[in-house]
Amino acid sequence: MKIIVCIKQVPGTNEVKMDPVTNTIIRENIESIINPFDTYAIEEAVRIKENMGAEVIGLSMGIPAAEEILREAISLGIDKGFLLSDRKFAGADTLATSYTLSLGVKKIKDFDLIICGKQASDGDTAQVGPSLAKTLGIAYVTDISKIIEINENNIRCMKITDDGYEEILLTLPALITVVKEINMPRLPSIKRMKIAQDSQVEILTFNDVEADENRLGLKGSPTQVRKTFIPIHNINNEMIEGSEKAEKLASILLGKIRRS
Ligand SMILES: Cc1cc2nc3c(=O)[nH]c(=O)nc-3n(C[C@H](O)[C@H](O)[C@H](O)COP(=O)(O)OP(=O)(O)OC[C@H]3O[C@@H](n4cnc5c(N)ncnc54)[C@H](O)[C@@H]3O)c2cc1C
């Protein structure tokens, strides 16, 4: 079995700066971490490997420094990392990101399962998993909290919904996105850290994949951030003092309703 885990590098801080010209996040020279949801995806893939044998490959699209998070993922148990990195991939929205990731998946070939995090902590759209599955033409299910059973042909899993849980059976190859309830990610062992240090992350540039240039990066992104700002919340607190607070509150609210 071959499992691909999509791993995104995200800022490890809330102090992110935006490029005033392109309105994209400035990712250079800031501390970066593995997207927290992707650590659950990594752990789940590694558990499948330990239980039934599998090759686990990490795939990321990002700046050259994202190689470090793939190396960290190797220290957490994945076997190999691929990084899609090229100026032509930069500035991608979710559509261009999933298209670019699909090129990496095609390069890796013959996969059975793709595991993504539920969402990224910076972009936060939760669109890339479903969009990647759509681009590859495979089945997908989001918000998985448990893999009940997996074999060479199928995966049976539990999806969290607003009302409870759904049990879903998917034919492989397929893609799932996982939520934090699925497991407790492990810490890297010294042995794995040593392996990670000596491992090669394979860099895939524009020339290594068969890409339609018009679908990449800013050029291939139909959505673009026009403006970013921190919303201003004007909250006027009114303190109700003294006795009979409930009556006073009711009359204030009734007055507001009548005026509106
Ligand atoms: C309207 C809009 C416009 C945007 N415009 C721009 C823009 O002009 N320029 C720009 O730089 N950014 C832009 N972004 C941000 C950019 O689209 C996202 O950072 C990127 O596409 C990933 O989406 P996300 O962060 O929402 O990931 P999500 O969809 O929330 O991520 C879900 C999962 O997909 C996988 N995943 C996501 N991204 C990657 C990755 N790069 N590598 C590997 N796995 C991944 C991970 O498993 C992750 O857990 C825009 C976002 C929006 C919503």
The ligand as a MOL file (V3000), in Angstrom:
LIG
                    3D

  0  0  0     0  0            999 V3000
M  V30 BEGIN CTAB
M  V30 COUNTS 53 58 0 0 0
M  V30 BEGIN ATOM
M  V30 1 C -9.9790 33.6960 -1.5610 0
M  V30 2 C -8.5440 33.3060 -1.3220 0
M  V30 3 C -7.5520 33.8860 -2.0620 0
M  V30 4 C -6.2250 33.5700 -1.8310 0
M  V30 5 N -5.2950 34.1730 -2.5800 0
M  V30 6 C -4.0210 33.8980 -2.3460 0
M  V30 7 C -3.0620 34.5240 -3.1290 0
M  V30 8 O -3.3600 35.3650 -3.9740 0
M  V30 9 N -1.7840 34.1760 -2.8890 0
M  V30 10 C -1.4370 33.2680 -1.9090 0
M  V30 11 O -0.2520 32.9990 -1.6950 0
M  V30 12 N -2.3330 32.6580 -1.1700 0
M  V30 13 C -3.6140 32.9410 -1.3630 0
M  V30 14 N -4.5270 32.3400 -0.6270 0
M  V30 15 C -4.0860 31.3330 0.3190 0
M  V30 16 C -3.8700 30.0280 -0.4000 0
M  V30 17 O -4.9580 29.7410 -1.2140 0
M  V30 18 C -3.7700 28.9140 0.5820 0
M  V30 19 O -2.7260 29.1250 1.4900 0
M  V30 20 C -3.4820 27.5830 -0.0960 0
M  V30 21 O -4.1600 27.4340 -1.3020 0
M  V30 22 C -3.9100 26.4240 0.7720 0
M  V30 23 O -5.2090 26.6230 1.1910 0
M  V30 24 P -5.5150 26.5890 2.7110 0
M  V30 25 O -4.3690 27.2080 3.4250 0
M  V30 26 O -6.8580 27.1420 2.9410 0
M  V30 27 O -5.4930 25.0150 2.9970 0
M  V30 28 P -6.6830 24.0750 3.4350 0
M  V30 29 O -7.5460 23.7780 2.2900 0
M  V30 30 O -7.3390 24.6130 4.6820 0
M  V30 31 O -5.7770 22.8170 3.7990 0
M  V30 32 C -6.3280 21.5190 3.9580 0
M  V30 33 C -5.2310 20.5100 3.8390 0
M  V30 34 O -4.7280 20.5050 2.4950 0
M  V30 35 C -3.3280 20.2150 2.5140 0
M  V30 36 N -2.5940 21.3710 1.9720 0
M  V30 37 C -3.0080 22.6540 1.8120 0
M  V30 38 N -2.0330 23.4130 1.2610 0
M  V30 39 C -0.9750 22.5880 1.0780 0
M  V30 40 C 0.3410 22.7570 0.5670 0
M  V30 41 N 0.7880 23.9420 0.1210 0
M  V30 42 N 1.1500 21.6710 0.5300 0
M  V30 43 C 0.7150 20.4630 0.9660 0
M  V30 44 N -0.4930 20.2400 1.4670 0
M  V30 45 C -1.3350 21.2760 1.5170 0
M  V30 46 C -2.9550 19.9490 3.9710 0
M  V30 47 O -3.1030 18.5830 4.2210 0
M  V30 48 C -4.0100 20.7380 4.7290 0
M  V30 49 O -4.2390 20.2480 6.0290 0
M  V30 50 C -5.8550 32.6250 -0.8320 0
M  V30 51 C -6.8860 32.0340 -0.0960 0
M  V30 52 C -8.2080 32.3730 -0.3350 0
M  V30 53 C -9.2930 31.7470 0.4760 0
M  V30 END ATOM
M  V30 BEGIN BOND
M  V30 1 1 1 2
M  V30 2 1 2 3
M  V30 3 2 2 52
M  V30 4 2 3 4
M  V30 5 1 4 5
M  V30 6 1 4 50
M  V30 7 2 5 6
M  V30 8 1 6 7
M  V30 9 1 6 13
M  V30 10 2 7 8
M  V30 11 1 7 9
M  V30 12 1 9 10
M  V30 13 2 10 11
M  V30 14 1 10 12
M  V30 15 2 12 13
M  V30 16 1 13 14
M  V30 17 1 14 15
M  V30 18 1 14 50
M  V30 19 1 15 16
M  V30 20 1 16 17
M  V30 21 1 16 18
M  V30 22 1 18 19
M  V30 23 1 18 20
M  V30 24 1 20 21
M  V30 25 1 20 22
M  V30 26 1 22 23
M  V30 27 1 23 24
M  V30 28 2 24 25
M  V30 29 1 24 26
M  V30 30 1 24 27
M  V30 31 1 27 28
M  V30 32 2 28 29
M  V30 33 1 28 30
M  V30 34 1 28 31
M  V30 35 1 31 32
M  V30 36 1 32 33
M  V30 37 1 33 34
M  V30 38 1 33 48
M  V30 39 1 34 35
M  V30 40 1 35 36
M  V30 41 1 35 46
M  V30 42 1 36 37
M  V30 43 1 36 45
M  V30 44 2 37 38
M  V30 45 1 38 39
M  V30 46 1 39 40
M  V30 47 2 39 45
M  V30 48 1 40 41
M  V30 49 2 40 42
M  V30 50 1 42 43
M  V30 51 2 43 44
M  V30 52 1 44 45
M  V30 53 1 46 47
M  V30 54 1 46 48
M  V30 55 1 48 49
M  V30 56 2 50 51
M  V30 57 1 51 52
M  V30 58 1 52 53
M  V30 END BOND
M  V30 END CTAB
M  END
